[in-house]
Amino acid sequence: MGNRKRQSALAIKESKKSLSLAKLRNCPTSPRKMRLVADQIRGKSIDSALSILKFSPKQSSKKLEKLLLSAISNWQLKNENEDIEKAKLFISEIIIIHKTNSIKTSIKPPLFSDTLDTNS
């Protein structure tokens, strides 16, 4: 492996440490109903997104709340020495795919401009 390629691979690996991902598959709720709730929390901080989901009367909000809590716990496993309140996490991306009714949520701290590979 060349030096430039190794440095590029290490940079990608470091950027993925700050990114956390959670997926929900085979969800029986329709994607249109799920998108209504997902649009409300996209780009919000974790605290405000959890409060929106907790007090929303829609059925899909409970599933998205569980998914968001899973993404938070995945972030905690990657970053054991960091505090959630100090990290100021936010929802960077939430994708609802119609074909398999799967939902991808990713959270990351601010000041990072990573993109999520949606082909996986």
N, CA, C and O atoms as a GROMACS GRO file, in nm:
protein
  480
    1MET      N    1   0.085  -0.118   0.000
    1MET     CA    2   0.000   0.000   0.000
    1MET      C    3   0.089   0.123   0.000
    1MET      O    4   0.184   0.132   0.078
    2GLY      N    5   0.058   0.217  -0.087
    2GLY     CA    6   0.136   0.340  -0.096
    2GLY      C    7   0.112   0.432   0.022
    2GLY      O    8   0.014   0.419   0.095
    3ASN      N    9   0.203   0.525   0.038
    3ASN     CA   10   0.197   0.617   0.151
    3ASN      C   11   0.073   0.706   0.144
    3ASN      O   12   0.006   0.727   0.244
    4ARG      N   13   0.042   0.757   0.026
    4ARG     CA   14  -0.074   0.845   0.010
    4ARG      C   15  -0.204   0.769   0.036
    4ARG      O   16  -0.296   0.822   0.099
    5LYS      N   17  -0.211   0.646  -0.013
    5LYS     CA   18  -0.331   0.565   0.007
    5LYS      C   19  -0.348   0.529   0.154
    5LYS      O   20  -0.460   0.526   0.204
    6ARG      N   21  -0.238   0.501   0.223
    6ARG     CA   22  -0.243   0.468   0.365
    6ARG      C   23  -0.293   0.587   0.445
    6ARG      O   24  -0.376   0.572   0.535
    7GLN      N   25  -0.242   0.706   0.413
    7GLN     CA   26  -0.286   0.826   0.484
    7GLN      C   27  -0.433   0.856   0.458
    7GLN      O   28  -0.505   0.899   0.548
    8SER      N   29  -0.477   0.832   0.337
    8SER     CA   30  -0.618   0.852   0.304
    8SER      C   31  -0.706   0.752   0.380
    8SER      O   32  -0.813   0.788   0.429
    9ALA      N   33  -0.660   0.628   0.388
    9ALA     CA   34  -0.736   0.526   0.460
    9ALA      C   35  -0.743   0.558   0.609
    9ALA      O   36  -0.847   0.538   0.672
   10LEU      N   37  -0.634   0.608   0.665
   10LEU     CA   38  -0.634   0.645   0.807
   10LEU      C   39  -0.725   0.764   0.833
   10LEU      O   40  -0.791   0.770   0.937
   11ALA      N   41  -0.729   0.858   0.740
   11ALA     CA   42  -0.818   0.974   0.756
   11ALA      C   43  -0.964   0.931   0.752
   11ALA      O   44  -1.046   0.982   0.829
   12ILE      N   45  -0.997   0.839   0.663
   12ILE     CA   46  -1.135   0.788   0.655
   12ILE      C   47  -1.170   0.713   0.782
   12ILE      O   48  -1.281   0.726   0.834
   13LYS      N   49  -1.076   0.634   0.832
   13LYS     CA   50  -1.099   0.557   0.955
   13LYS      C   51  -1.122   0.649   1.074
   13LYS      O   52  -1.209   0.623   1.157
   14GLU      N   53  -1.044   0.757   1.084
   14GLU     CA   54  -1.061   0.852   1.193
   14GLU      C   55  -1.195   0.924   1.183
   14GLU      O   56  -1.259   0.951   1.285
   15SER      N   57  -1.238   0.956   1.062
   15SER     CA   58  -1.364   1.027   1.047
   15SER      C   59  -1.483   0.938   1.082
   15SER      O   60  -1.585   0.987   1.130
   16LYS      N   61  -1.470   0.808   1.059
   16LYS     CA   62  -1.579   0.716   1.092
   16LYS      C   63  -1.591   0.692   1.242
   16LYS      O   64  -1.694   0.644   1.288
   17LYS      N   65  -1.487   0.725   1.319
   17LYS     CA   66  -1.495   0.710   1.464
   17LYS      C   67  -1.596   0.805   1.524
   17LYS      O   68  -1.659   0.774   1.625
   18SER      N   69  -1.612   0.921   1.464
   18SER     CA   70  -1.705   1.019   1.519
   18SER      C   71  -1.848   0.995   1.470
   18SER      O   72  -1.942   1.054   1.524
   19LEU      N   73  -1.865   0.911   1.370
   19LEU     CA   74  -1.996   0.885   1.312
   19LEU      C   75  -2.056   0.758   1.372
   19LEU      O   76  -1.987   0.658   1.387
   20SER      N   77  -2.182   0.762   1.406
   20SER     CA   78  -2.252   0.646   1.459
   20SER      C   79  -2.372   0.617   1.370
   20SER      O   80  -2.437   0.710   1.320
   21LEU      N   81  -2.402   0.490   1.351
   21LEU     CA   82  -2.506   0.450   1.257
   21LEU      C   83  -2.597   0.347   1.321
   21LEU      O   84  -2.550   0.260   1.395
   22ALA      N   85  -2.725   0.356   1.293
   22ALA     CA   86  -2.822   0.256   1.337
   22ALA      C   87  -2.920   0.232   1.223
   22ALA      O   88  -2.954   0.325   1.149
   23LYS      N   89  -2.965   0.108   1.209
   23LYS     CA   90  -3.057   0.072   1.101
   23LYS      C   91  -3.177   0.000   1.158
   23LYS      O   92  -3.165  -0.079   1.252
   24LEU      N   93  -3.292   0.027   1.101
   24LEU     CA   94  -3.416  -0.042   1.134
   24LEU      C   95  -3.466  -0.107   1.007
   24LEU      O   96  -3.491  -0.039   0.908
   25ARG      N   97  -3.481  -0.237   1.009
   25ARG     CA   98  -3.523  -0.308   0.889
   25ARG      C   99  -3.656  -0.378   0.912
   25ARG      O  100  -3.695  -0.408   1.025
   26ASN      N  101  -3.726  -0.402   0.801
   26ASN     CA  102  -3.853  -0.474   0.801
   26ASN      C  103  -3.955  -0.410   0.895
   26ASN      O  104  -4.019  -0.479   0.974
   27CYS      N  105  -3.968  -0.282   0.885
   27CYS     CA  106  -4.063  -0.208   0.966
   27CYS      C  107  -4.198  -0.207   0.894
   27CYS      O  108  -4.204  -0.168   0.777
   28PRO      N  109  -4.306  -0.248   0.959
   28PRO     CA  110  -4.434  -0.258   0.890
   28PRO      C  111  -4.504  -0.125   0.865
   28PRO      O  112  -4.610  -0.122   0.802
   29THR      N  113  -4.450  -0.015   0.912
   29THR     CA  114  -4.510   0.116   0.891
   29THR      C  115  -4.479   0.166   0.751
   29THR      O  116  -4.371   0.140   0.698
   30SER      N  117  -4.572   0.238   0.691
   30SER     CA  118  -4.550   0.288   0.555
   30SER      C  119  -4.443   0.398   0.556
   30SER      O  120  -4.433   0.475   0.651
   31PRO      N  121  -4.364   0.404   0.449
   31PRO     CA  122  -4.256   0.504   0.443
   31PRO      C  123  -4.307   0.648   0.442
   31PRO      O  124  -4.239   0.737   0.494
   32ARG      N  125  -4.423   0.672   0.386
   32ARG     CA  126  -4.477   0.808   0.383
   32ARG      C  127  -4.506   0.857   0.524
   32ARG      O  128  -4.477   0.971   0.558
   33LYS      N  129  -4.564   0.771   0.607
   33LYS     CA  130  -4.593   0.809   0.745
   33LYS      C  131  -4.464   0.826   0.825
   33LYS      O  132  -4.455   0.912   0.912
   34MET      N  133  -4.365   0.742   0.794
   34MET     CA  134  -4.238   0.749   0.864
   34MET      C  135  -4.162   0.877   0.828
   34MET      O  136  -4.095   0.936   0.913
   35ARG      N  137  -4.172   0.921   0.703
   35ARG     CA  138  -4.102   1.042   0.658
   35ARG      C  139  -4.157   1.168   0.725
   35ARG      O  140  -4.082   1.264   0.746
   36LEU      N  141  -4.286   1.168   0.758
   36LEU     CA  142  -4.344   1.284   0.826
   36LEU      C  143  -4.274   1.311   0.959
   36LEU      O  144  -4.245   1.425   0.993
   37VAL      N  145  -4.246   1.204   1.032
   37VAL     CA  146  -4.180   1.219   1.161
   37VAL      C  147  -4.030   1.242   1.141
   37VAL      O  148  -3.969   1.321   1.213
   38ALA      N  149  -3.971   1.174   1.043
   38ALA     CA  150  -3.827   1.187   1.019
   38ALA      C  151  -3.791   1.329   0.977
   38ALA      O  152  -3.684   1.379   1.013
   39ASP      N  153  -3.877   1.395   0.901
   39ASP     CA  154  -3.850   1.532   0.858
   39ASP      C  155  -3.851   1.629   0.976
   39ASP      O  156  -3.785   1.733   0.972
   40GLN      N  157  -3.925   1.597   1.080
   40GLN     CA  158  -3.931   1.684   1.198
   40GLN      C  159  -3.801   1.681   1.277
   40GLN      O  160  -3.764   1.782   1.338
   41ILE      N  161  -3.731   1.568   1.277
   41ILE     CA  162  -3.612   1.555   1.362
   41ILE      C  163  -3.481   1.566   1.285
   41ILE      O  164  -3.375   1.570   1.347
   42ARG      N  165  -3.485   1.571   1.155
   42ARG     CA  166  -3.362   1.578   1.075
   42ARG      C  167  -3.287   1.708   1.104
   42ARG      O  168  -3.344   1.817   1.094
   43GLY      N  169  -3.158   1.696   1.140
   43GLY     CA  170  -3.075   1.812   1.169
   43GLY      C  171  -3.086   1.866   1.310
   43GLY      O  172  -3.016   1.961   1.344
   44LYS      N  173  -3.171   1.808   1.393
   44LYS     CA  174  -3.190   1.856   1.530
   44LYS      C  175  -3.085   1.795   1.622
   44LYS      O  176  -3.020   1.696   1.588
   45SER      N  177  -3.071   1.855   1.739
   45SER     CA  178  -2.984   1.797   1.840
   45SER      C  179  -3.053   1.675   1.900
   45SER      O  180  -3.174   1.657   1.885
   46ILE      N  181  -2.977   1.593   1.969
   46ILE     CA  182  -3.030   1.469   2.023
   46ILE      C  183  -3.139   1.496   2.126
   46ILE      O  184  -3.242   1.429   2.127
   47ASP      N  185  -3.117   1.594   2.213
   47ASP     CA  186  -3.216   1.624   2.317
   47ASP      C  187  -3.348   1.671   2.259
   47ASP      O  188  -3.455   1.624   2.300
   48SER      N  189  -3.342   1.761   2.164
   48SER     CA  190  -3.467   1.811   2.106
   48SER      C  191  -3.536   1.704   2.022
   48SER      O  192  -3.659   1.698   2.019
   49ALA      N  193  -3.458   1.620   1.954
   49ALA     CA  194  -3.518   1.513   1.873
   49ALA      C  195  -3.588   1.410   1.962
   49ALA      O  196  -3.696   1.363   1.929
   50LEU      N  197  -3.525   1.376   2.074
   50LEU     CA  198  -3.588   1.280   2.165
   50LEU      C  199  -3.716   1.337   2.226
   50LEU      O  200  -3.814   1.264   2.243
   51SER      N  201  -3.717   1.466   2.258
   51SER     CA  202  -3.839   1.524   2.314
   51SER      C  203  -3.950   1.532   2.210
   51SER      O  204  -4.067   1.513   2.242
   52ILE      N  205  -3.915   1.561   2.084
   52ILE     CA  206  -4.015   1.563   1.977
   52ILE      C  207  -4.074   1.424   1.959
   52ILE      O  208  -4.196   1.409   1.947
   53LEU      N  209  -3.989   1.323   1.958
   53LEU     CA  210  -4.037   1.186   1.937
   53LEU      C  211  -4.118   1.135   2.055
   53LEU      O  212  -4.213   1.059   2.038
   54LYS      N  213  -4.079   1.177   2.176
   54LYS     CA  214  -4.148   1.128   2.295
   54LYS      C  215  -4.292   1.179   2.302
   54LYS      O  216  -4.382   1.106   2.345
   55PHE      N  217  -4.314   1.303   2.260
   55PHE     CA  218  -4.447   1.362   2.273
   55PHE      C  219  -4.527   1.362   2.144
   55PHE      O  220  -4.635   1.421   2.137
   56SER      N  221  -4.477   1.296   2.042
   56SER     CA  222  -4.550   1.287   1.916
   56SER      C  223  -4.653   1.174   1.926
   56SER      O  224  -4.620   1.066   1.976
   57PRO      N  225  -4.775   1.196   1.881
   57PRO     CA  226  -4.878   1.091   1.892
   57PRO      C  227  -4.869   0.984   1.783
   57PRO      O  228  -4.943   0.886   1.788
   58LYS      N  229  -4.781   1.001   1.687
   58LYS     CA  230  -4.774   0.907   1.575
   58LYS      C  231  -4.707   0.777   1.617
   58LYS      O  232  -4.621   0.775   1.705
   59GLN      N  233  -4.749   0.668   1.553
   59GLN     CA  234  -4.696   0.536   1.585
   59GLN      C  235  -4.550   0.523   1.543
   59GLN      O  236  -4.471   0.457   1.610
   60SER      N  237  -4.514   0.586   1.433
   60SER     CA  238  -4.377   0.575   1.384
   60SER      C  239  -4.277   0.649   1.473
   60SER      O  240  -4.157   0.621   1.466
   61SER      N  241  -4.323   0.742   1.554
   61SER     CA  242  -4.232   0.814   1.641
   61SER      C  243  -4.171   0.723   1.747
   61SER      O  244  -4.056   0.743   1.788
   62LYS      N  245  -4.245   0.625   1.792
   62LYS     CA  246  -4.191   0.532   1.892
   62LYS      C  247  -4.081   0.445   1.831
   62LYS      O  248  -3.982   0.415   1.898
   63LYS      N  249  -4.099   0.406   1.706
   63LYS     CA  250  -3.996   0.326   1.639
   63LYS      C  251  -3.872   0.409   1.612
   63LYS      O  252  -3.760   0.360   1.627
   64LEU      N  253  -3.890   0.534   1.573
   64LEU     CA  254  -3.776   0.621   1.548
   64LEU      C  255  -3.705   0.659   1.678
   64LEU      O  256  -3.583   0.678   1.679
   65GLU      N  257  -3.780   0.669   1.787
   65GLU     CA  258  -3.718   0.697   1.916
   65GLU      C  259  -3.627   0.582   1.958
   65GLU      O  260  -3.516   0.604   2.007
   66LYS      N  261  -3.674   0.460   1.939
   66LYS     CA  262  -3.592   0.343   1.970
   66LYS      C  263  -3.467   0.339   1.883
   66LYS      O  264  -3.359   0.304   1.930
   67LEU      N  265  -3.484   0.373   1.756
   67LEU     CA  266  -3.372   0.374   1.663
   67LEU      C  267  -3.269   0.481   1.702
   67LEU      O  268  -3.148   0.457   1.693
   68LEU      N  269  -3.316   0.597   1.744
   68LEU     CA  270  -3.226   0.704   1.785
   68LEU      C  271  -3.150   0.666   1.913
   68LEU      O  272  -3.031   0.696   1.925
   69LEU      N  273  -3.218   0.602   2.006
   69LEU     CA  274  -3.150   0.555   2.127
   69LEU      C  275  -3.045   0.450   2.094
   69LEU      O  276  -2.940   0.444   2.159
   70SER      N  277  -3.072   0.368   1.994
   70SER     CA  278  -2.973   0.270   1.950
   70SER      C  279  -2.851   0.338   1.889
   70SER      O  280  -2.738   0.296   1.913
   71ALA      N  281  -2.873   0.442   1.811
   71ALA     CA  282  -2.761   0.515   1.752
   71ALA      C  283  -2.678   0.585   1.859
   71ALA      O  284  -2.555   0.593   1.848
   72ILE      N  285  -2.744   0.634   1.963
   72ILE     CA  286  -2.672   0.698   2.073
   72ILE      C  287  -2.586   0.596   2.147
   72ILE      O  288  -2.471   0.624   2.180
   73SER      N  289  -2.641   0.478   2.173
   73SER     CA  290  -2.563   0.376   2.242
   73SER      C  291  -2.448   0.326   2.156
   73SER      O  292  -2.342   0.292   2.208
   74ASN      N  293  -2.467   0.322   2.023
   74ASN     CA  294  -2.356   0.287   1.934
   74ASN      C  295  -2.246   0.391   1.941
   74ASN      O  296  -2.128   0.357   1.936
   75TRP      N  297  -2.284   0.519   1.951
   75TRP     CA  298  -2.184   0.624   1.964
   75TRP      C  299  -2.109   0.611   2.095
   75TRP      O  300  -1.988   0.634   2.100
   76GLN      N  301  -2.180   0.576   2.202
   76GLN     CA  302  -2.115   0.560   2.332
   76GLN      C  303  -2.015   0.446   2.331
   76GLN      O  304  -1.910   0.454   2.395
   77LEU      N  305  -2.045   0.339   2.258
   77LEU     CA  306  -1.951   0.228   2.249
   77LEU      C  307  -1.824   0.267   2.174
   77LEU      O  308  -1.715   0.222   2.209
   78LYS      N  309  -1.837   0.351   2.073
   78LYS     CA  310  -1.719   0.395   1.998
   78LYS      C  311  -1.637   0.497   2.076
   78LYS      O  312  -1.514   0.497   2.067
   79ASN      N  313  -1.703   0.582   2.151
   79ASN     CA  314  -1.636   0.692   2.223
   79ASN      C  315  -1.661   0.676   2.372
   79ASN      O  316  -1.743   0.747   2.430
   80GLU      N  317  -1.591   0.582   2.434
   80GLU     CA  318  -1.616   0.552   2.575
   80GLU      C  319  -1.572   0.663   2.668
   80GLU      O  320  -1.631   0.681   2.775
   81ASN      N  321  -1.468   0.736   2.631
   81ASN     CA  322  -1.414   0.836   2.722
   81ASN      C  323  -1.479   0.974   2.706
   81ASN      O  324  -1.441   1.067   2.778
   82GLU      N  325  -1.574   0.989   2.616
   82GLU     CA  326  -1.638   1.119   2.594
   82GLU      C  327  -1.777   1.122   2.656
   82GLU      O  328  -1.843   1.020   2.671
   83ASP      N  329  -1.820   1.243   2.692
   83ASP     CA  330  -1.951   1.265   2.751
   83ASP      C  331  -2.049   1.311   2.643
   83ASP      O  332  -2.013   1.387   2.554
   84ILE      N  333  -2.173   1.263   2.651
   84ILE     CA  334  -2.272   1.296   2.549
   84ILE      C  335  -2.307   1.445   2.552
   84ILE      O  336  -2.323   1.507   2.446
   85GLU      N  337  -2.320   1.503   2.671
   85GLU     CA  338  -2.357   1.644   2.680
   85GLU      C  339  -2.248   1.734   2.623
   85GLU      O  340  -2.278   1.836   2.561
   86LYS      N  341  -2.122   1.697   2.645
   86LYS     CA  342  -2.012   1.779   2.593
   86LYS      C  343  -1.995   1.762   2.443
   86LYS      O  344  -1.946   1.852   2.376
   87ALA      N  345  -2.035   1.648   2.389
   87ALA     CA  346  -2.016   1.621   2.246
   87ALA      C  347  -2.117   1.697   2.160
   87ALA      O  348  -2.090   1.722   2.042
   88LYS      N  349  -2.231   1.734   2.216
   88LYS     CA  350  -2.337   1.806   2.143
   88LYS      C  351  -2.374   1.735   2.013
   88LYS      O  352  -2.361   1.790   1.904
   89LEU      N  353  -2.419   1.612   2.026
   89LEU     CA  354  -2.453   1.530   1.910
   89LEU      C  355  -2.578   1.582   1.841
   89LEU      O  356  -2.666   1.641   1.904
   90PHE      N  357  -2.586   1.558   1.712
   90PHE     CA  358  -2.704   1.594   1.636
   90PHE      C  359  -2.727   1.488   1.529
   90PHE      O  360  -2.638   1.409   1.498
   91ILE      N  361  -2.847   1.486   1.474
   91ILE     CA  362  -2.882   1.390   1.370
   91ILE      C  363  -2.833   1.447   1.238
   91ILE      O  364  -2.886   1.546   1.188
   92SER      N  365  -2.733   1.383   1.182
   92SER     CA  366  -2.677   1.435   1.057
   92SER      C  367  -2.755   1.385   0.937
   92SER      O  368  -2.770   1.457   0.838
   93GLU      N  369  -2.805   1.264   0.946
   93GLU     CA  370  -2.874   1.207   0.831
   93GLU      C  371  -2.976   1.105   0.879
   93GLU      O  372  -2.950   1.028   0.971
   94ILE      N  373  -3.091   1.107   0.817
   94ILE     CA  374  -3.191   1.003   0.841
   94ILE      C  375  -3.253   0.972   0.706
   94ILE      O  376  -3.308   1.060   0.639
   95ILE      N  377  -3.244   0.847   0.667
   95ILE     CA  378  -3.285   0.804   0.534
   95ILE      C  379  -3.392   0.697   0.548
   95ILE      O  380  -3.375   0.601   0.625
   96ILE      N  381  -3.501   0.712   0.476
   96ILE     CA  382  -3.606   0.611   0.474
   96ILE      C  383  -3.613   0.556   0.333
   96ILE      O  384  -3.640   0.629   0.238
   97ILE      N  385  -3.590   0.427   0.321
   97ILE     CA  386  -3.587   0.361   0.191
   97ILE      C  387  -3.717   0.285   0.174
   97ILE      O  388  -3.756   0.208   0.262
   98HIS      N  389  -3.783   0.305   0.062
   98HIS     CA  390  -3.914   0.245   0.040
   98HIS      C  391  -3.907   0.096   0.009
   98HIS      O  392  -3.996   0.021   0.049
   99LYS      N  393  -3.804   0.052  -0.060
   99LYS     CA  394  -3.801  -0.084  -0.112
   99LYS      C  395  -3.812  -0.189  -0.002
   99LYS      O  396  -3.892  -0.282  -0.012
  100THR      N  397  -3.733  -0.175   0.103
  100THR     CA  398  -3.736  -0.275   0.210
  100THR      C  399  -3.789  -0.218   0.340
  100THR      O  400  -3.785  -0.284   0.444
  101ASN      N  401  -3.840  -0.095   0.333
  101ASN     CA  402  -3.888  -0.026   0.453
  101ASN      C  403  -3.780  -0.021   0.560
  101ASN      O  404  -3.808  -0.044   0.678
  102SER      N  405  -3.658   0.008   0.520
  102SER     CA  406  -3.551   0.020   0.616
  102SER      C  407  -3.519   0.168   0.637
  102SER      O  408  -3.538   0.250   0.548
  103ILE      N  409  -3.469   0.198   0.755
  103ILE     CA  410  -3.439   0.334   0.794
  103ILE      C  411  -3.296   0.338   0.844
  103ILE      O  412  -3.256   0.252   0.923
  104LYS      N  413  -3.220   0.436   0.799
  104LYS     CA  414  -3.083   0.453   0.846
  104LYS      C  415  -3.074   0.586   0.917
  104LYS      O  416  -3.120   0.688   0.865
  105THR      N  417  -3.016   0.586   1.035
  105THR     CA  418  -2.997   0.708   1.110
  105THR      C  419  -2.850   0.719   1.146
  105THR      O  420  -2.790   0.621   1.190
  106SER      N  421  -2.793   0.835   1.130
  106SER     CA  422  -2.656   0.855   1.173
  106SER      C  423  -2.649   0.982   1.255
  106SER      O  424  -2.715   1.082   1.224
  107ILE      N  425  -2.568   0.977   1.359
  107ILE     CA  426  -2.547   1.093   1.443
  107ILE      C  427  -2.398   1.120   1.448
  107ILE      O  428  -2.317   1.028   1.436
  108LYS      N  429  -2.362   1.246   1.467
  108LYS     CA  430  -2.222   1.281   1.481
  108LYS      C  431  -2.211   1.413   1.552
  108LYS      O  432  -2.307   1.490   1.557
  109PRO      N  433  -2.093   1.440   1.609
  109PRO     CA  434  -2.074   1.570   1.671
  109PRO      C  435  -2.058   1.678   1.564
  109PRO      O  436  -2.028   1.646   1.450
  110PRO      N  437  -2.078   1.803   1.600
  110PRO     CA  438  -2.064   1.909   1.500
  110PRO      C  439  -1.920   1.928   1.457
  110PRO      O  440  -1.828   1.870   1.516
  111LEU      N  441  -1.900   2.008   1.354
  111LEU     CA  442  -1.770   2.042   1.297
  111LEU      C  443  -1.707   1.929   1.218
  111LEU      O  444  -1.587   1.934   1.190
  112PHE      N  445  -1.782   1.829   1.182
  112PHE     CA  446  -1.733   1.724   1.095
  112PHE      C  447  -1.821   1.725   0.971
  112PHE      O  448  -1.943   1.740   0.980
  113SER      N  449  -1.759   1.710   0.856
  113SER     CA  450  -1.836   1.711   0.731
  113SER      C  451  -1.818   1.580   0.658
  113SER      O  452  -1.774   1.577   0.543
  114ASP      N  453  -1.852   1.472   0.724
  114ASP     CA  454  -1.840   1.340   0.663
  114ASP      C  455  -1.967   1.307   0.589
  114ASP      O  456  -2.075   1.357   0.624
  115THR      N  457  -1.956   1.226   0.488
  115THR     CA  458  -2.074   1.179   0.417
  115THR      C  459  -2.093   1.032   0.447
  115THR      O  460  -1.996   0.959   0.466
  116LEU      N  461  -2.216   0.989   0.450
  116LEU     CA  462  -2.250   0.851   0.479
  116LEU      C  463  -2.270   0.777   0.348
  116LEU      O  464  -2.339   0.826   0.259
  117ASP      N  465  -2.208   0.660   0.337
  117ASP     CA  466  -2.223   0.580   0.216
  117ASP      C  467  -2.360   0.514   0.221
  117ASP      O  468  -2.384   0.428   0.307
  118THR      N  469  -2.449   0.552   0.132
  118THR     CA  470  -2.585   0.501   0.134
  118THR      C  471  -2.601   0.376   0.050
  118THR      O  472  -2.712   0.323   0.040
  119ASN      N  473  -2.493   0.326  -0.010
  119ASN     CA  474  -2.502   0.206  -0.091
  119ASN      C  475  -2.492   0.079  -0.008
  119ASN      O  476  -2.518  -0.030  -0.061
  120SER      N  477  -2.456   0.089   0.119
  120SER     CA  478  -2.439  -0.032   0.199
  120SER      C  479  -2.568  -0.074   0.262
  120SER      O  480  -2.571  -0.175   0.334
   0.00000   0.00000   0.00000
